[in-house]
Amino acid sequence: CHGLDFDDTHSDSVSHISTVVCPAALAVAEALGASGRATLVAIVAANETVTRIGMAASGAFHARGFHPTAVCGVFGATVAAARLAGLPAERTASALGIAGSLASGLFAYLEEGTPTKPIHPAWAAHGGLLAARLAALGAEGPPSVIEGKFGLYHAFLGAEKGEVDIDGQLADLGSRWETPRIAFKPYPACHFMHGSLGATAEVAAGLDPDEIDEIVVTVPAAGVSLVLEPAGQKVAPRSEYEGKFSLQYSAAAMIVHGRVGVATYSDDAIADPRVLALARKVRYETKEYDSYPAAFPGGVRIRTHSGAVLEADFPYQRGGPENPMDADEVRAKFRGNAGLVLSEPSAEALEHAVLSLEEQEDVDNFQDDDGCP
């Protein structure tokens, strides 16, 4: 689910949510024969868990080199599994306590551009199922695993008790909903690039790359280490995955080809000499956006040989709740991705099953006539 880096993100918690929560929830629902409605309830409960744990320390996990998708996500997977299994509150608390010892995920892959990151949410989903199963069988976990003296925030962030406001995130649980704020991605790349890429797409249509003198992209400072530095490495990605974390390369590809899609990061594409030459003309500036961290903002300023300046700024990236993709765009994205591996009839059957999940009586039957899940 995370392999294309095309999955949704919750901006405030800087976490990919569905890539951990949905596989865990569907696996348990299938095993137990749960209804689609029960599965959706478990997914939403898990979403709210991950987002709030991440929001209480927004950006702090990244700063320490940890991947909050997995570190926070394991608790969501645990909640989904515990809910579907019908665990009582005490057993669920123990499951969460166990999950804290399974939380993991390092950003070390950025140093070498290795495709390690997709393993993180898979391991978190696995950990959530394991934690819930162990708790159901009587294993004990510490209820203070989140906020306690040796809990999550202390262990991962060095925060002392009271320095992270998790209580504030839980105070309105059930009245404020973060699930609708989970943002779709129009581009299969790190979400920190999406504001700048959207701005680039807006101003660069029809622009001759050979006429460009300089491209200046703007991002929040928190995104620099992920998508812009080290600059010498980012301008010439060594792998598909490194390209997805290079704003220099991605902005250049948007201008040269007029789009950024799955094919943009293929081995052949990242060797395109015209794109690489333009990527070397990209520099960056940081900017304080009022919309960050609730969104992934960014902008671009392009200067041509003639002295013309083209610029745009996206305080809210495309696909976020303030600048949404419409339902047809989301369906088109699904069909394009599903078509990479499924026949058209199978993709249509899966689309129908997903959109009618609430009416499914048994998730065990969540497949088409050919047995395709």
Secondary structure, DSSP 8 states (H G I E B T S, - for coil): --TTS-S-EETTTTB--HHHHHHHHHHHHHHHT--HHHHHHHHHHHHHHHHHHHHTTTTHHHHTTB-HHHHTHHHHHHHHHHHHHT--HHHHHHHHHHHHTT---BTTHHHHT-TTTTHHHHHHHHHHHHHHHHHHTT----TTTTTSTTSHHHHHH---TTSS-HHHHHTTBTTB--GGGEE--SSSS-GGGHHHHHHHHHHHTT--GGGEEEEEEEE-GGGHHHHT-SHHHHTS-SSHHHHTT-HHHHHHHHHHHS---GGGGSTTGGG-HHHHHHHTTEEEEE---TTTTTS--EEEEEEETTS-EEEEEESS-TTBTTB---HHHHHHHHHHHHTTTS-HHHHHHHHHHHHTGGG-S-GGG-S-TT---
